[in-house]
Amino acid sequence: MSMIQVGIIGVIAAVLAVQLKGGKAEYGIYVSAAAGIILFSFIVDRLSIFVRTLEQIASYIDMDAGYLGIMLKMIGITYIAEFSSGICRDAGYQTMAGQIEIFGKLTILALGMPVLTALLETIREFLS
């Protein structure tokens, strides 16, 4: 799916959602959520290319596979949090969207702690 096609789908869904919000607001939200899910499926397709490339890069360098897994989890959490908060924002629930974003950021921070401690341990070994 090309960027032009994805853009057209997004614009058509937005125009349709705006039109439907005039009569029944919940239909506009449903159209927006359905378009978001369709577009998210295209994102996942592009992410598979990214994952394969990262795995190829990891095979070239001596890197712990756990770090690659952590990075992929962080990317997934970022996309899911952004997608979920966007749907909540479209539905008019800005507070809930903000809470989802904060939870996503804290989850990424928690996932990054083992990497940070390993980095600090490596620095400590070099200094000793």
C-alpha positions, 0 to 999 in steps of 0.5 A: 500500500503506497503512502498516497493510498493511505493518505486518501483512505485517511482523508476520506474517513475524516471527511465521512466522520465529520459528515456523520458527526452532524447527525449521529456523533457515535457513527463518526467515532465508529468510522474514525476507529475503523479507519484507524484500525485499517491504517494500523494494519498497514503500519504493522506491514511496514513494521515487519520490514523494519524488524527484518532489517533490524535483525539483519543489522543485529546479525552483523554486529555482536549484540545481545538479542535481548536488547533488540527485543526490548527495542522492538517492545518499546516501538510496539508500545509507542505505536499502540499508545499513540493509536489508542490515545488518538482514538480516545482523542477523536472520541472526545476523551482527552483526559483518557488519551493523556493517561494512555500516553503517560502509561505508555511513556512509563512502560517504556521507561521501565523497559529501558531500565535494564539497558540503562543498568547494563550501560552503567555497569559497562562504564563502571568496568571501563573505569575500574 
